[in-house]
Every structure is written in C-alpha cells, then in structure tokens.
C-alpha cells in the first residue's frame, strides 16, 4: 500500500474517524506513522490489595465472589463491585457503562487496572480497565504507546490504526549513508519507525528514538544549509547614514537603556551603516527590552527615507506594538507614520493600509503574516524584523524579504538557546545577546508547591484581583484524557469559576479558532478578563503589564526553559509579580529540578541547567521546547546529538555539496521530499 494514501484505506476508518484524525494533523498513512507517542505506559505485575498505593495506576488480580451492582443517580449510571484478598478489599466503580453488569458475573476472574484512590469508604479504583489474565500476560513489561488525543478519538483507536498502518506500509530504503549509520550506531530506519510506537523495553525505545532524533536534526540542518544564502559579504542597497532622530529618541526615552541594550543597539546600527546586508539574531531574555531596539532600528530606516516592517506572531501583539509606536512618536514629535496590517482587519481597513504602504505615506509597517500577502506592495523596504522568529518559517521570511531588494534582516527571540546551539541552528546570523534586565523591573517571586497548596493559591489570586491585578493559570492539556494524568483547561476553568465567584475566568487554547483566540486575548489585555486559564499558547503573543500571577499546574511536566518562558508573561509592570509552580507528581527529584527556577530568573542560566539536568533518557511527558518544528527531537535534551549532526552535515557537504554521488541518491530524494512537505516550517 502506498504510504501517502488516505487513512480511509485502513480497515475500520471511515469518513467520521478520518476527520477526527485530521484534527490532530494526520491525513495519510505516512502522517500516522510519524504521529509519535507522547508517553508510554508500562504494565506491571498485579499487586496484593494491601500493597496498592494511593494515587498510583496499579493492577490487581480479582476473583468475583458476587456479581456487579448497578445504580442510577439522576442521569448518572454506576456499576460497582468489591473484590477481596488476604490483605484487604477494593471497590471498583464504572460510570456510564451499564452493560458491564452482564460481564462481571460471580466467579469470573479478571486483572483490573486503574488509578487507586483512598476514600472515606476505603480503597477505590474508578473506571479500571479489565483484562483476562492470559491477555494481561501478553502486556506485561511491554511498553504501551500513549498518543495525544482529541475528543472522540481515543488512545485505543489510534494504537489500533497504528498497528494496521505498520503491517501494510511500504518499507522505505534507508536514505542515510551507511558510514554515518555505522559511525553513530543508528538503527535501520524502518526498525526505528516500528519500535518508536511499540518498543519491547526502554532500551529498544531509546535505540529507535536515537535514530529518529538524528534524522530530524539531519534533514533540518541539511535543508537549512542548502537553502541559506551566504549573505555576510553581500552589498546592501540600503546604507543608513543619518541617525540624529533615532539618537534623539534614545536619549528622550523615559528610562535609560541597559549596557546590554546599548551594546546590541550599536551592533545593529553598525550593521545598517556598513554597506553590507545585515542578518542578525538578537537573543534576549523575556522582558529584557528587545522591542525598543527594534523600534529604534525601524526609526533609523525611516529617517533615511526607507520603509521598515515588523512581523509578530499574533494580532493582539501586533496591535499593541502599533499603538505603543504611534503613541511614542506622537509624544516626542516624531513625524513618521506607522500602519497596521492584520488578517482580521476589514477589506476597507486593509485597502487603506495597502495604499499608505505603496505610496510610502507609511514609514513603518507592523503586523502578522498578513504583511507578506501579495497585495502588500512596499516602496523601498529596507529592514525586516521578525519577533519570536521560530514562529515563522523560512518561506514566510523569504516572501517578506522578496518585498524589497534584499533588505536587512533582524530576528528577535526570547528563547534562551545556549550560544553553542544558537550558532548551529542559526549559522548564517550574527548573534547579539541582551543578558541583563532593565533596572526598574522587580524580580518575580517564585514558589514550588504541591497540590495541597491549591486552595491557598486560589485565595491569593482572588486577593490580587481585588487589587485590580490579573492572573494566568497554565494547564498542560486542552481536555481530559483517560490515559494521561494532568490538569486540563476546560475542566479547570469550571473549577475556578466556582472557586472565584464574581471574578471573570475564561480559557484559551490552540484548538480554538483564530478569531476566538484574538477576542479572548484582547479582552484579557484590556483587563475585562481577570483570570485566563490557558495552555502554553500564551507563551508568546500578548503583553499584559497588569498581570501579576502565573500559576502553572503540573509544572513537573514542562521543560525548565519553557516554564521560564511562561513565567515571563508576568513581571512586565511596576507591581510585584509571582509565579506558583504546582508539582502534582509528588516526586522529590522533579521538585529539585523545579527549584532551579525557584532560585533564578536568568533564562540563559536556566537553559544551561536544563541541558545539564535532563539526560537523553528523559523523553516522557510533554515536549520540552517548542522553538522549532521537531516532533521528537529537542534542542536541550538532545544537544549532544545536535552538535554531532551539525559536524556530520558539514563533513558530508564538503565531500558532496550537491549530493550528486551515487551513494547519496536516496538521501537526495528524501531531502527533496522533506523540502516539499516542510519548507513552510523550516526556521532560519
């Protein structure tokens, strides 16, 4: 069967199920094969009832002396049964599964597996899965995949479809040169694809993952190296000699720039005056003041008669930047015009902006990806700035670059990637680092707590809201999952609405439509929403100086660098801000890891600690870094692999720059395929 065929060619997958798979980005058999598990579940030997741990997922061997009882409570149907052994008794409860009464008969024998909880009435296991002993035996010690799910599409359906896809797939020729595979001790590609889904044990899993991580980095770096223009020595059509207006504004700012900001500003200005095309990455921790560098660079371009464009990831952030630039120029008597371009503007608003841009009435253009639409015609576009650039692909950046005659490019990122990794990932960019925070910022007060602190945290949030402040609450999941334990946005919002009467609590997550997300973010930015329950979608995208509390549920499930990014959403105003990290695992080791954040607000230190503390086997739970479009690979956890792949790619291209040697034929074919499907996602 051709791997690019629709999922509907698999047995049991009709139009309805195929649409659910489409929601998680899976349309073809090939997509499914690369839909990797987010965690693994290991089945252990059943325990005696007296050995069961409260809060843990356990298995117990049960002989039923009597049948199950069924009851109804106002629309809620319950099936219960109690099992005993020499060490104690356990109550089993199922909701909305009345048919189990006929299955759970006296003298039947099952292995029951589920989460144990200690209640007033004794030990209880709710919604346990049940297996015949001989079936459970086949699962013992095997690692079962746990996939990201969506409503209506459960883990069982995904795993079943995966088994079928693996049995009917067309095996691929291994495209990695044999020498590289041997030197790096890498598994064969088809073996790796099968065993990432259904590994026999953790050794098997790590072997499969090692190969697939290597592949992700290898194809990414190979594509990037092939696409990059060697721009360092390219002459620029836009030499910026005048700087009096930009210097005047710098002096008149209501705050003094830090030494790091001044150093970065000088580096940017030198590039713009050098006569060569600028291609610079400005790395600065959350709240370090990158935006003012961008603004002064845009003003420098305008002062020299050119246009500048600033592209940001969200409409709300674009609007905020536009409003602050307009206000700043007006208050300092700067006669330069900024315009806004976003996708949700009306046709009339867009037309007016387009006219101002093409006639050069607009000096500075601020917007989202709508800036690169064909209808936008620039007049002398000399400077392109992208904010949080890993959110934009090379294709988008290239389209924006094509609006001018090879404009200067300034890339800004708050992701604290250690310098060694940044050089590998952004090899063609000069790098500036803003490594200090403005002096007027109060350090965020942090605490790592267990779930018993929640009620106190809710009272604290209510107290901050009473002072006129706002709060974020972050959950790792959008909706409830039977396989993965963790707080979810939808249920948590309901809980908080009950706990915080009179306070407006709303939610935000990535599955919402663009207009809905924008509306919620705008209302939160305006102060109409006091508490926002969200997934990590708020990591980038809105500046709310009034927000003083960041509460992160299941903090143990995030990488330190990502937690630091989330924490950076608060502490942006003059009031004291707080970050409450809830470790729901009860694991002391994970608590020790979170203590790194408790002790430091320095993103670069945290990123390096993240590298040190997380070994190559730390691959369970949520993805750790969302910077680049990798499915398995992680630039922090897999830093050593990334460095090795970079060396291997450089060596390969020195030997065969255009991959024309016969032994590289399969690799060339794979790279073409990769570019065809991933070009939009490639970050440069």
N, C-alpha and C positions, 0 to 999 in steps of 0.2 A: 504493500500500500504506500502511495506517495505521502511523505511526511507533511507536505503542505496542504493536504486535503482537509476539508472541513471536519470538525468534531462529529458532525451528524453521521459520518460514515462508520462511527463506532456503534456497536450494538447497545441499545438502551438509552441512547442520547438523541432525543427528539428536539424539535424546534424550541420548546419551552426551556429545557435544560441547557441547550446550546446558548440561549440568550443569557442565562444565569452565568455561564462560564465566560461569556463576553464581558460581563460586568467586572470580572477580575482580570481582563486583558487576554483571555485565551480564546482564540478562534479556530486554530488549526491543531493537528496532532503535534506538529513541531513546537507550537506555543505551549502545549500541555507538557511535553517532555522537558521543557525549560521552566516550568512552573514549580520551582523547588520548594520543599517543605520549609516551614518557618521554625519547626522544632521537631523533636522525636519523643515518642512515648515508649518506655521500656517496661514490658510485662514481667513482674517478679513472681516468685513462688507465693502461693496463698499463705496467709498468716493465721495463727490462732486468734480468736476474738480478743482475748486479753492483751495481745501484743499490738493491736491496731492503734495508730497514732492520730490524735485529733487534728483535723485539717489536711491530712495527707490522703493521696489517692492510693488505696490499698485493695488487695484481693483476698477473698475469704472463701473457704470451701464449705458449702452449705447443703445439708440434707434437710428437706422439709418434712417435719412430722405432721403438720396440718397444712391445709391449702391456704391460699391468699384470701384476704377480706377486701371487699370493695365498698367505697362510700362516696357520697356526693355532698359537697358543701356549696350551695348557691352557684352552680355552674362549674365548680372545680371537682373533678373526679379523682379519687385517691385509691390506689391499690397498695395494701400493706401486708407484710408477712414478717414473722420473727423467727430467727434461727439461733440455735444454741450450740455450744460445745463445752468442754470441761472447764474452760477459762472464763466464760461469760455468755452474754446474749447480745444480739444485734438486731435492730429494727430496720427493715428495708422498706423504702417508700418510693412509689412511682406516681407521677402526676399525668393525667390525661392519657392513660394507657389501659383502659378498662379490659381490653382483650387479654391482658396478662393473667386475669383470674382463671382463665381456662388452661393456661400454660403451667402456672405454678400450682401443681396438684400435690396432694400428700405423697410422701415417699420419693418425690423427684429429687434429682441431685444436680446442682449447678455450681460453677465458680462465679461468684458475684464480685464485680469490680467497680469502685466508685469512690467519691470523696467522703471521708468519715467526719462526722461532727458530734461533739458531746453536748447533748441537750439535757434539760431537767429530767426528762423521761428516760435518759440513758443514751448509749451509743446508737447513732442513726447513720444510715447510708442512703442518700437521696439519688434518685434516677440512676441506680447502678446498671452497668451493662451485665448481661448474663451469658455464660458460655457453658457448653457441655464440656466436662473435664478433658475429653480427648481433643477437642478443638482448642481449648486453652493451652494444652500441652504444646501445640504447634506454634503458639505465640511466645512461649516462654523464652526470655532473654533476647528475643528478636526486637529490633527497634522499629516501631511503627511510625510512619510519617504523619505529621500534623501540618495541614496546609492552612493558609489564610483563606477564610470562608466569607460568604455573603449570605444574606437571608434567603433561605430556600435551597441553598447549595451547601450541604454538609460535608464533613470530612470523609465519611464513608463513600459518598458518591464520587468525590474527587479521587480517592485512593483506588476505587474500583475501575474508574475510567483510565487511571494511570497504568494499572496492571495490564489492561487491554491494549493501551497505546504501545507499551513496551513489547507486547507479544506480536503486534502487527507492523511495527515500524520498519522502515528500510534502514539497514545498518549503514553508517557513514564511513567512508575511507578516512583514516586518521590523517589529518592535514598537517600536524606538527612534524617538522623534520625529525627523523629518528634520533639524530645526535642530541637534540635538545631534550627529547623524552628520556633518553638514557642518562644524560648528564644530570637531569633534575629528578630522576627516579619518579617519573609520572606514569599514572595508569593509562591504559588504552582508552580512547575517547568513549566508545560505546559501553565499555565496562563502567566507566565513571557515571554516565547518564543513568544506567540502571541502578547502580548502587548508591547514588545520592538519594534516590527515592526509597529503596528497600535494602538498607545495609544489614548485614548479618550481625555486626557488632560495631563498637566505636572505632576500632582500627580500620575496618572496612570503610566506614563513613569518612574518616579523615583522609584516607587514601583517595577516595572518589572526589572529595571536596578539594583536595590539594590540586588535582588535575584541572578541575573546572574553574577554580580561582585563577590558576596560572593562565588558562585560556582567556578569561575575561580581561585580565590585565594585558595579555599579549596582543590580542586583537585590538583593544583600545589604543595601546601605545603605538602599535604598528600603523593603525589608521591615522592617528594624530600626527605621527612623524611623516607619513606620506602626504598629508593634507597641508601641513604647516608651510607657510611661505617664510623664507629666510629674510625677514624684514629689517634686521638690525641696520643694514647699510643702505636701505632704500631711501633715496632722496624724497623729501616731502615738498608738496606744492604749497603747504601752509606753514610758513615761518612766522612766528608771532613775536614781533619786536616790541610793541607798546605794552606796558604793564602798569601805568600810573593809576588807572581806575581800579584794577584788581588790588594793587598795593594799598590804595586809599581805603577800600572797603575792609581789607585785612586789619588795618590799624583802628578802624572805627567799630569793629565788632564789639558787642557788649562783654566779651570775655577774651582773655589772652590765649593764643594757641599754645599747646604744649610744645616742648622741644621736639618730640617725635613728629607732631603735626607740621612744625616749621621745616624740619628736615625733609619730610615727604613732599611738602609743597615746593621746596626748592628743586627737588629731583624732577618733579612733574614740569615745573616752569622751564628748567634747563632743557628737558626733552622737547618741549613745544617750541623753544627758540633755536634748537640745534641744527635745523635744516634736514634732519632725518626723521623718518616716521616713528612716532612713539608707540610702543607696545608694552605697557606697564601694568603690573598687578599691584594693587595696594591692599595689603593684608592688615586688618586692624580689628582688635577685639570688639565685641559688642559694646556700643556706646563710646568708642574711642575718638569719634569725630571725623569719620571718613567723608561724610556728606559735605562738610564745609570745604574740604579740599576739592571735591567735585565741583561745587558751586563757584569757587574762585577760578578753577580751570575753565569752566564754561564762560565766566565773565571775561577772562583773558581772550578767549576765542572771539567773543562778541566785540570786545574793544578793538580787535584787529580786523573787524569787518567780516568775520566769518560766522557760520552757524555752528551750534553745538547741540548734541542730543543726549539725553539721559534716559536710559531704559531700565525700568524696575519691574519686579515680579508681579505686583498686584496693583489693581486700580486704586485701592484705598491709599496705598503708599505713594502712588503717582500724584494723586490729588493733594495729599499732604505736602509733598515736595513742591508742587506747583504753587500752592497757597503760601508756603513759607518764603519761597523765592520772590514772589510778587510783592509780599508784604515788606521783605527786607530791602528790595530795590526801591520801593516807594518811600520808605522811611529814611533812606540815605540819598535820595535824589538821583538815583541811577536811571538814566533814560534808555533802558534796554527792555525789550519785551519778551516775556515767556508765554508759550501757549501749551495747552494740554491736549493729548491725543490718547483716548482710551476706547476700547471696544464697545462700551455701553452708552457712549455719547449718541445723541440723536443724529440723524443724517444731516440736519441743518448745522448742528454744532461742529460736526466733523468737517463739513464743507467750508465753514468759516475758518477753521484751524488750517486746513489744507491751503486755502487762499493766502493766509498770512505767512505760511511757510514758503510757498513757491515765490511770493513777491518779496521775500526777505523782510517783511514787516516784523516777523518773529525772529529773534536772535537766538533764543534758547527753546528747544522743544523737549517737553517732559512727557513720558507716557509708558505704556506697557508694550507688548509685542505688536500692538496696533501701529507703532512707529514705522514698522517695516512693510506695511501694506503698499501695494503697487501705486495706490492713489496718492501717496505722500511723495511729493516732489520737492527736494531741497534745493537751496541756492547757496552753493559754496559750503557744504557740510564738511567741517574741518576736524571736528572732535566728536568721538562716540564714547560715551561712558556707560558701562553696564554695571548695575548694582546686584550683588549676590549672583555673580556671573554663572555659577554652576547651575542655575535655574534656566539658563538659556543654552541652546545647542549651537554648534558651530554654523549650522545652516542659517539660523536666525541672525547670528552675529555677522556672517558673511553678507547676507542680504542688506543689513544696515550699513555695513562698510561699503557696499556697492552703490549706496546712495550718493557717495562723494568720490573724489579722485584719490583713493587710498587715504582715508582720514587717519588721524592719530587715534589710538585706542587706549582707553584707561579702564581697567577692570577692577572692581572693588569687591572684596569678600570678607565677611566676618567669621568665616570658618577658620579656626586657628590650626591650620595644617602646619606641622613642623617644616622648617625651611628645606630640609633634605628631600622631603616628599613633594613639596611645592615645586621644586626645581625639576623633578621628574615629570610631574603632571602638567606643568605649565612651562616647559623648557624654553619656549621662544619668548617668554616675557621677562622683562627686568622686574625685580621684586623690591617693593618698599614695604617696610613694616612699621606700623604705628603701635608701639609697645608700651604706651602709658595712657592712663585715663585722665580726662580733664579734672583739675583740682577741686572744682565745685561739686563733684559727684560724691555722694555719701556711699561708702561700701555697703553692699547688700548684706543683711544679717541672715545667716543660714542656719537651718537645723535639720538633722536626720532623725526621724521618729518612726515608731511602729504604728500599727493600725489602731491601737488603743488611744492614740492622740487625736483621732479624727474629730470627735465632738468638741474638743478644746479648739481645734483649728477652725471649725465652723463658727464658733463664738468669736474667735479672733477676726475672721473675715467680716462677720457682722459688725464688729467694732470699727474696723477700717472703713466699711461702707458708711457707717453712721457719721464718720468724719468727712465724708464726701469723696472717699477714695474708691478704687475698683480692684477687682481680683481676677486672676486666671486660675482655672483648675485643669490640669492636663491628665488625660487618661490614655492608656496605650492602645485601646481598641474603640471602634465605632459602635459595635453592637455586641451582644452577648455571644459567647462561643462555648459549646459543650465540651470542647477539647482543651481550651487554653484558659487558665485561670488568670483573671486580671480585670480591673475596672473598665467599664465601657461608658462612652459619652452619653448615650441615650438614657440608660438606667440611672447613671449618676446625676444627670440633670433633674430627673424626677425626685431623687432623694434630696438634692439640695433645695429644690423648690419647697419641699415640706419642712426642711430644717431651717430655711431662711425666709420665713413669711414676710411679705411686704417688700422683699428685695427682688428685682428683676433678674432672673437667671435664664440665660439662653445657651444654645450649643452651636458648635461649628465643627465640621469635619470635611475631609477631602471628597466624600461621595456626593456632597450637596452640589446643586447647580451653581455656576459662576455668579449669577445674579443674586441668589440667596446668600452665598458667602459674602459677597460685597456688601449687601444690605446689613448683614449682622455685624461685619467688621466696621462699617461706617457708624452704625448706632453705638457700638462699643467705644469707638474713637471719640464720638460726640458726648459720651457719658450717659446715654439713655439706657444702656445695659450696665448693671453694676458687677455682675459675675458672669464670666464667659467660660463654659466648660468646653474643652476642645481637645482634638488630637494634636499631633506635632505640626499640623498645617499652619499654626501661628508662629512657627519657628522664624519665619521671615514674613514681612508683609504689612505690618502696621506699627505706628509709633504712638503709644499712649502714655505720656508722662504722668498721667493721673493714676495709673495702675501701680499699686504698691505691694501686692501679694501675688506670689506664684506658688501654687500648691501642686506638686507632681505626685500623682498616685502611681504605685508600682515602680518607683524610681529605680529599683534594682534591675529593671528590665531594659533600661536605656544605657547607652554608652556615656561616659563622662563628658565627652566633647559635646554630645547632643544635649545633655542636661544643662551644660553651661550656656549653650545657645538659647535654650528655653528660658533659663533664668535671666538672660539678657533682655527679655521683654519688659522686665521691671527695673527700677533704679534709674529711670530716664528723666525723672523730675527732681525737684529740690527736696521732696519729702523722703524720710527713711523708708526703705523697701525691704521686703522679707521674702525668703524662699524656704518653703516647707517641703522636704523630700520624704515621702512615706515609703518605707521599706516594708512591703507586705509579705516578704518571704520568710521572715524570722531567722534568716541566715546571717550569722555574725560576720562571715567573710565578706558578704556583699555589703554589709554595713561599713566595714573597714574601707572598702573601695569608695563608698559614698562620702566617707569622711574627708577624702581629698577635696571635694567640693565645699565641704563644710569649712575647711581651713583656708581655702584660696579662692580669690575671684579673678585670678590671672589665667586667661584662656590658653596661652601658649604653654604655661606650666602644666595645666590640666591635660592638654593634648599629649604632652610628652609622658605624663603619668599614665594616661590611658594606654599608651603604647607599652609602657613598662609592665603594667598590671594585668594586661589581657594577653594570655598566651594563644597560640594557634588553635588550641582545642576549645577556646571559648566561643562557640559558634551557635549556642542555643539562645532562645528568646528573640527579642526584636532585633532588626538590623541596627547596627551601631552608628553608622554615619550615612547621612542622606545626601552627601555632597555630589556624588557622581552616579551615573546610571548603571551601577553594577547590581546584579541580582544576588550573588553570593559573596563576592569579594568585598573586603572592607579595608580602606586605606590605612586604618590604625592597626587593627588586628593582624592584617596581612602585610604589614610594612616591609618585612624582610623579603617576602615573595615579590612585592612591587619593585624593590631595588634590583633583585636578581633578574626579573623580567626585563627591566629597563636595559640592563647590561646585555642581555641576550638579544634584544631587538636591535640595539646599536651594532653589535657584532654581526648579526645577520644582514643588516642593510649595508654594512661596509663590504661584505662579501658579494652581495647581490642586491643592489639598490632598487631595481625594478622587479625583483622576484622572477627573473626570466630563466633561471636554471631549471632543467627538467625535474630535479628533486623537489622544487618549490611549486610545481604546477597545482597541486591540491590546495596548498596554502594560498596561492594567488586567487584561486576560485572561491575559497572560503572568505578571503578578505573582501572580494567584490560583493559577495552575498551580505557580509556584515555591513559594508558601507551602504548597501541598498536599503537594509532594514534599520540601521542605527544612525545614519548620517544626521538626522534631525536631533538625536540625543547626544551626539559627541560634544563634549565640552572642551573648549580651548581657552 
